[in-house]
Amino acid sequence: MTMTQWELLDEAYATLREAVEGVPADGWDRPTPCAQWNVTQVLQHAAGDQLAYAARLTGGPGPAEDPFAPSGVLAGPPTGLLDPALAAAAEAFSAVAPDDPDVAVPLPPFAVPAGTAVGAAALDAAVHAWDIAVATGRPPALTGALATALRPAADVLVEPLRGFAYGPVFPLAPGADHGAAAELLAFLGRDPGWAAPVA
């Protein structure tokens, strides 16, 4: 069965929440696939991005700190930062008509069809869930089915942000079936085989 975009958003948010809840107590300072950012900073960035989507849709307040310059300092429990952000974005998207051709988003091209807008928020959440999971030595939190469902949004949104939010396409060995998750991650500029450094 094909997921609706709102079901896709729910799954991506659940994936991110599970990844955050699974971080061990000593895991918040660990390096991640996001260069120069630790797990705490990826969490802050992911939460800030969802608040930015909510703010763009509703005109309400955005993130308290720049998602692209996360402090790495949490004022409370990690879920205390994440859950309100996901709830705000989910509520904002719930008011979007599925056939709306012009939904405001906080990234170029700044207005896209509803399915792409929802897919963009889901893509952001799911990929940062992967970042956090692999940084803490757990199985990658991105299934092939989820990656396949996210790819259409990535195809629209990634290139305008290449070199800013996304790096160059990561080269995969030609001629092999790497799977949808690895192909999506590579398209986003991530090394699908990235592993946390051994302490």
N, C-alpha and C positions, 0 to 999 in steps of 0.2 A: 504494500500500500504506500502511495506517495504521501509524504507529510505535507500538511499545509505550512505556510510560512510561520504561522503562529505556533504550531506544534514544533517546528524546527527551532524557534526561539526558546520555547520551554525546554527542549532537550539540551540546547547549548548552555542555557543557564544552569540546568541541573548538573551538567558536566563540569562547569566552572565551580559551582558550589561544592561538588564532591571533591574536586582537586584541592580546593582551599581547606576544606575540613580534614583532608588527609595529610596535610603538612605536619610533620613531627615538630615537637617543641623546639628542637635545635635546627630546624630547617629554614627558618625565615631569612637567614643571611646567606644562603647558598647561591652560587652563580646560576644563571639561567641561559637559555639560548638567545635571549635578548641581550646583546652586548652591553656591558657596563651596568646591568641591572641585576639585583638579587631578587629573591622570591617576594619579599615584601614590596619592592618597587613594582614588580609585575602586577601584584594584587592591586596596588594603588592605581596603576595605570588602567587596568581592566575595569575597576569600579568607576574611575573618572570618565572613561569612555562611555560607559552606560549612562552616567549622569548627563554627559554631553548630548547623547541622543534624546534623553527625556527633556532636557532644557530646550533643545532645538524644536521639539515637537510642541511643547506646551508654553514656552516663554518663561518657564520657572527658573530657579537658580541652577547653575551648573556646578561642576566639581569645585571643591574648596581649594584645591591646588592643581597646578598644571599637570595634566596626565603625562606630558612629555618631559617633565622634570620632577618625577616623584621623589619625595624626601627620604623614603626608607624608614621613617619613624611612624609607628602606629600609636594613636592616642587611646586605643581600646582593643577589644578582641577583633581578630580579622573579619569574622562574620558580621560584626557590628558596622564595619565599613562596607562590606560587599552586599549584604542583604537589602539595605535600603536603596542602594543603587539599582540592583536588579528589579526590585519592586517598583521603583519610580519609572524605569524604562518600560517594564511590562505594562504598567497602567497607561503610560503614554501611547504605546503601540496599540493597546486594546481599543483606542478611540479612532484608529486609522481604518478607513474603508479599504477592503481588500483590492478594490479596483481603482483606487486613487492613483492617478498617473504622476502626481507632483508632490511627493512627501519630502519634507525638509529633513536633511541629514547634516551632521557637523563636519563633513568632509567633501572634497570635490566629487561630483559636480554640484553638490549642495541641495539638489532636489532630484529625486528619482522615483520610479514607480514603487508602489507599496511593497511588492514582493522583494524588490531589491533592497529597500530600506530595512525591512525586517531581517533579510538575509545578511545585510552588512553588520547589524548589531549581533546577530547570532555568530557570524564568522569571527568577529572580534572576541567574543566570550569563549568560543570553543578553542581557538588557537592559543589564547592565554591559559586556558585550562591545560592544554598540552604542554606549554612552557613550564607551568608549575609542577605538573606530574613528573615530567622527565627530570626536572631539576632536583626533585626529591627522591629519585631512584625508583619511581613506581611505573607501572605499565602506562604507555602513552594514552592520554585521555581523548583520543580522536578516532572514532570508528570509521571504517570505509563508507558505511551508509551515510553517516553524518557529513563526512568530507564530500561525498558525491552531491548531497543536497546543498552544501555551502558553495560549491564551485561556481554556479551561475552568478552569484553576487560577487565573488572574487574576480571573475572575468570582466565585470563592469568596473569595479572600483579600484583594483590594485594598481593598474598602470599609471593613473594620474598621481598616485602617491609613491611611485617607485623612486627610491633614493631618499625618501623622507621617512615614511612609516614602514616601508618595505624595502629590503635590499634587492640586489640583482637575483635573478632566478638561480637557484642552486642547481648545479649540473648533476643530473642523475646518469648513471651508466646507460648508454643507449642499448636498445634491443631487449630490455628486460621489463617484465611486468612488475612494477614497484608497488602497485596498489593505489587506490584513490587517495588515501590519507597521505602517503609519502609524496604523491604527485602534487597535491594541494600545498603541502608544506614547502616543497621545493619551489613552487610557483610564487609563494609568498616570500621567498628568500631565505628560508630556514633549511638547515641540514636535517633531514628526517632521521638520520642516525645519530644525532647529537646525544651524548651521554654526560651525566654529571661527572666532573673531575674526581678522581679517586683521592680521598683525603690522605 
